[in-house]
Amino acid sequence: MNTSLYFSFNQTDGTMDYEGYTNLSSSYDYFEDFPPIPERDLLPPPLPGNIRILLLLVYITIICASLFGNIMVISIIIKYHKMRTVINIFLASLAVSINY
């Protein structure tokens, strides 16, 4: 059985020709040589409690600030008629879509 694989590049149409190969679509499982990876090695280690509380406070602050800012944009565009330009209406629609 010839297991060597030869590649030749066809410069006219940019294709590769394969010569002398065995069946590349065989049912050989290439991953059976490797042991399975335990699930605990796939996940990152848990964060300490102090860091988790800090991240929670940061996330809550960012979410509250963005909600407040979007509500202010919507209320200003509704209240002041001079602010009802095409761009500001577009920004208000973005603020509404982000809030919901």
C-alpha positions in Angstrom: 0.0 0.0 0.0 1.4 3.4 -1.0 1.0 5.8 1.9 3.1 8.7 0.5 1.2 11.7 -0.6 2.3 13.9 -3.4 1.0 17.4 -4.1 1.5 19.3 -7.3 0.3 22.8 -7.8 -1.3 23.7 -11.1 -0.3 27.3 -11.9 -2.8 27.9 -14.7 -6.0 27.4 -12.6 -4.5 27.5 -9.1 -5.6 24.0 -8.1 -3.8 21.3 -6.2 -3.5 17.8 -7.6 -3.1 14.9 -5.2 -1.3 11.8 -6.4 -0.5 8.5 -4.8 -2.7 8.9 -1.7 -4.6 6.4 0.3 -8.2 6.9 1.2 -8.2 10.1 3.2 -11.8 9.8 4.2 -11.3 6.5 6.1 -13.1 5.9 9.3 -9.9 6.1 11.4 -10.5 8.2 14.5 -7.5 10.5 14.9 -8.5 11.5 18.4 -8.5 8.0 19.9 -4.8 8.3 20.5 -5.4 11.1 23.0 -6.9 10.7 26.4 -10.2 12.5 27.1 -9.8 15.9 28.8 -11.6 16.1 32.2 -14.3 18.7 32.3 -12.7 20.5 35.3 -9.7 21.3 33.2 -11.8 23.0 30.5 -13.3 25.6 32.9 -11.4 28.5 34.4 -10.9 28.4 38.1 -13.6 30.1 40.2 -12.8 33.7 41.3 -12.4 34.5 45.0 -15.4 35.9 46.8 -14.0 39.5 47.1 -13.5 39.7 43.3 -16.9 38.3 42.5 -18.6 41.0 44.8 -16.5 43.7 43.2 -17.4 42.6 39.7 -21.1 42.4 40.6 -21.0 46.0 41.9 -19.2 47.2 38.8 -21.7 45.5 36.5 -24.7 46.9 38.5 -23.2 50.4 38.4 -22.7 50.2 34.6 -26.2 48.9 34.0 -27.8 51.6 36.2 -25.8 54.4 34.6 -26.7 53.2 31.1 -30.4 53.0 32.0 -30.3 56.4 33.5 -28.5 57.9 30.5 -30.9 56.3 28.0 -34.0 57.4 30.0 -32.6 61.0 30.0 -32.0 60.9 26.2 -35.6 59.7 25.7 -37.1 62.2 28.1 -35.2 65.2 26.7 -36.2 64.4 23.1 -39.8 64.0 24.2 -39.8 67.3 26.2 -38.0 69.7 23.9 -39.4 70.0 20.4 -36.2 71.5 19.0 -34.4 68.3 19.8 -36.6 66.3 17.4 -34.2 66.0 14.5 -33.7 62.9 12.4 -30.5 62.0 14.2 -31.9 62.6 17.6 -35.0 60.5 16.8 -32.6 57.8 15.7 -30.6 58.1 18.9 -33.9 57.9 20.9 -34.9 54.7 19.1 -31.5 53.2 19.9 -32.0 54.2 23.6 -35.4 52.5 23.6 -34.1 49.3 22.0 -31.2 49.1 24.4 -33.5 49.5 27.4 -35.7 46.6 26.3 
